[in-house]
């Protein structure tokens, strides 16, 4: 069960990281309370999400299968 949760988390984090990368490829302004969200926010968020995704996949690969 935990291995499935780790893989699912890795996929979700990966999709979110790709969405932040798409913002860099196709510059789209995002307004938050009337202010434009800086692109550096997407860059830092994308890097963090990509690292989390990799971490989840590595943890899932190292997880032993439980038959319980």
ZAKOL-102199 format. One record per residue (C-alpha): x, z negated, y negated; residue in one letter; chain. Coordinates in Angstrom, 2 decimals, decimal comma, padded with zeros to 5 digits. Layout:
x | z | y | type | mol
X | Z | Y | A | A
...
***
This chain:
x | z | y | type | mol
000,00 | 000,00 | 000,00 | X | A
002,76 | -000,87 | -002,46 | X | A
004,56 | 002,40 | -001,76 | X | A
001,41 | 004,35 | -002,66 | X | A
001,05 | 002,36 | -005,89 | X | A
004,68 | 003,05 | -006,81 | X | A
004,26 | 006,79 | -006,22 | X | A
001,02 | 006,84 | -008,22 | X | A
002,71 | 005,01 | -011,08 | X | A
005,60 | 007,45 | -010,96 | X | A
003,23 | 010,41 | -011,22 | X | A
001,29 | 008,86 | -014,12 | X | A
004,48 | 007,99 | -016,02 | X | A
005,82 | 011,48 | -015,32 | X | A
002,69 | 013,17 | -016,67 | X | A
002,81 | 011,05 | -019,80 | X | A
006,50 | 011,86 | -020,29 | X | A
005,71 | 015,58 | -019,98 | X | A
002,94 | 015,25 | -022,57 | X | A
005,47 | 013,78 | -025,01 | X | A
007,88 | 016,61 | -024,22 | X | A
005,11 | 019,13 | -024,93 | X | A
004,71 | 017,59 | -028,38 | X | A
008,36 | 018,43 | -029,04 | X | A
007,98 | 022,00 | -027,75 | X | A
004,76 | 022,68 | -029,64 | X | A
004,90 | 020,55 | -032,81 | X | A
001,50 | 018,93 | -033,27 | X | A
000,82 | 016,37 | -035,96 | X | A
-000,80 | 013,19 | -034,69 | X | A
-002,57 | 011,05 | -037,27 | X | A
-002,81 | 007,30 | -036,83 | X | A
-004,90 | 005,61 | -039,51 | X | A
-004,24 | 008,52 | -041,86 | X | A
-000,45 | 008,53 | -041,36 | X | A
001,46 | 011,14 | -039,40 | X | A
003,15 | 009,76 | -036,27 | X | A
006,87 | 010,65 | -036,45 | X | A
008,33 | 012,92 | -033,77 | X | A
011,03 | 010,33 | -033,03 | X | A
008,25 | 008,14 | -031,65 | X | A
007,37 | 010,81 | -029,11 | X | A
011,03 | 011,29 | -028,24 | X | A
011,66 | 007,61 | -027,59 | X | A
008,37 | 007,17 | -025,74 | X | A
009,06 | 010,24 | -023,61 | X | A
012,50 | 008,99 | -022,64 | X | A
011,17 | 005,55 | -021,73 | X | A
008,31 | 007,03 | -019,70 | X | A
010,65 | 009,42 | -017,89 | X | A
012,95 | 006,53 | -016,97 | X | A
009,99 | 004,49 | -015,73 | X | A
008,84 | 007,44 | -013,63 | X | A
012,27 | 007,82 | -012,04 | X | A
012,43 | 004,08 | -011,41 | X | A
009,05 | 004,10 | -009,63 | X | A
010,05 | 007,02 | -007,38 | X | A
013,37 | 005,39 | -006,50 | X | A
011,61 | 002,09 | -005,75 | X | A
009,07 | 003,92 | -003,56 | X | A
011,85 | 005,70 | -001,68 | X | A
013,64 | 002,41 | -001,03 | X | A
010,45 | 000,59 | -000,01 | X | A
010,11 | -000,03 | 003,71 | X | A
006,83 | 000,98 | 005,31 | X | A
004,71 | -002,02 | 006,32 | X | A
002,23 | -001,54 | 009,14 | X | A
000,13 | -004,57 | 008,10 | X | A
***
